[in-house]
Amino acid sequence: MQKSASLIVGLVILCGCTHDASDLKKLATALEQPWPGSNLVSMTMTVRESGGHPVLHCRLQNPYWKAIALDRSRLPWRQPIYFVGTVVTSTGRTFAIEAIAIAYLVGPPDPFSIGPAEVVEGDFELKSLPGNARVGPPIPRNEDTLLLWSYGLPTYGETPPQELSKYDRRAMQYVTLTGITFLPRRAMELLAR
């Protein structure tokens, strides 16, 4: 993730992005397609308003030619505390976010399958992203930013477990989802309220 952050900071500087939102948004739009990493599942995130506050809309897609089995209780919009990444401002400043090492209750397992080319979508509030006061100052709320993110998504492979009683004994694999999301100043200002 640090190499991706460095790449984006370099692009922000080389492209001459100013404090103008359109420059940063153009960069984010060009980069927001699913990044390489997992060929089993990919995800994009965009900001939208819901009920007067910003939410991140997640679109999880299976580009693979086989079904993939996931657990609904561990989807990114249900467990946003597991996101890690870096926020990059239009001036090139970076702010780390990382999952917090705390005991966290997860809902009971709810396995399901996503077929080839199927999409699952969900939203979560922007304020639910993990913050990390130990790393440095808070993310600025008065400018446009880019969020370079990753999320470790557990999967059962191609088929969900038939018996939930064997859920804990079945080895789960993790797929790393990665991407870039444009966080407009307006959304960041609403977050500060």
N, C-alpha and C positions, 0 to 999 in steps of 0.2 A: 504494500500500500504506500510505503514511503517513496518508492521509485515512481509510482503513478502521481503522487503529489508533486514530486520534483518536476516531472514531465509537464504537468498542468501549469505550475508556476512558470516554467520556462516558456510555455506557449502563451501565457498571459503577457509576459514581458515581450517576447518576440512579435506577437501579433499587435502590440501596441494598444492593448485594451486600456481604455481610460476609465474614468468613473462612470462612463456612459453605459447604461444597462444594456443597450442594444448590442454593443461589442461583446460583452460577457455572455449574453444570451445566445448570440450567434455561435460562439465557441462551444457553449454547452449543448446547443441543438445539434451541432456537427458531431459531438462526442457522446450523445446520450443513447445511441444504439447500444444493445447489449455488447459488453466487452468480451473478448476471448477469456476462457477460463473453463467453464463447464459447457460441454456439448449436450448434457442431459437436460438442463433446464436453464432458462435465462430470465432476467427481470429488468424492467425499466421502472423508474420512479419519477413522477412529476408532481409539482405543487398545484393545489387548487384550494379554493375556499369552500368551506362547508359550515353553515351556521355562524358566519362572521369570523371564523378563525381558520388558519391555514392547516391543511392536512396534506400528507404525502400519499399519493395514489400509486399503489404498486400493481404492476401487471406482470404476472408470472406466466411464462409460456414454456411448453415442452416442444423444442425444435427437433427432438430426437425422433427416430422412426419407430420406437417402441414406447409402450406406456411406462410411466415412472410412478412409483408409489411414495407418497409423502404422508406427513402427519399434520392434520389441520391445526393441532394445538401448538405447533412450532413454526407456522407460517410467519413471515417477517412482520406483517401488520398485526399479528397477535402477540409477538414477542420482540418488539423493536429494541429492547435493551441489549440485544446481541449484535447490533450494528457496530462496526468500527470504521474509522475513516479519518479524513482530513477535510476541513472547510478551508477554501482558498478565496481570499478577497480579490477584488479587481486591482488592488495595488500589490498583490503577490504575498500578502501576509498569510500564514497558515495557522490553523488551530486544530489540534488533535481531538478526536472523540474516540472513546473505546468502551467496550462493554465493562460493566462494573462487576467485580467479583463479589457477589452477594448471594445468599440463598434466595431463590426465587421460585415460587410455586408455579408449576406448569399444569395446565388442565389435563384431564385424563387423555390417554392416547385416542386419536380419532383418525385411523388410517383411511386413505382414499387414493385413487389412481387418477392421473392425468394422462389422457391418450395423446397420441402424436398430434401436434399442431393445436392442442387445446390450450385455453387460457383460463387462469384463475385470477381474480382481482380483489383488492381490498384496500382500505384506507386506515391510516393512523395519524394522530395529531403530531405535528412537527415538534411540539414540546416533549414528546415521548422519546425522542432520540437521546441516547446517553450523553451526558455532559461529563467533563472530566476536569474538575477544579484543581486536581493535583498537577496537571500538565502545564497549565498557564492561565492567562486571562480568559474571560468569557468571550464567546463568539460575538463579534460586533453586530448590532441590530440595526445600524443606520446605513448599510450599504448592501449592494448585491453581492452574492457569493456563489461559489460552486461547492457542492458536497461530493467528494470522492468517497464512495462507500463500498463496503464489502459485508457479506452476511454468510455465515456458515449454516447452510440448510441441511438438516438431516433427511436422509432418504432410506427407504427399505430396499431399493433396487427396482426391479421391474414389477414385483407383486407385493401387495400389502399382506401382513400376517393374517392368517385365517382365524387364529385364536388369540384374543388379546391377553389371555393368561400367559402366553409365551412371549409377549411383547418385550419384556425386559431382557430376555435371554437371546433374542435375535440381534445379531450385530448390525448396527446402523452405519451407513456410509455418510460422509458429509460432502456436499457440493458447495463450492464457493461461488456465490453470486457477486458480481462487481458492476459498478456503473458510476455515472456522473449525473448529478441533478442540479439544475439551476435553481437557486433560492433567491427570489426577488426581494428587494428591499422592503416592499409592502408586506410580504409574508413575515419577514424578520421583525418589522415594526409591530405587527399584530402579536407576534410571539412575546414581545417585551411587555405587553399589557398584563 
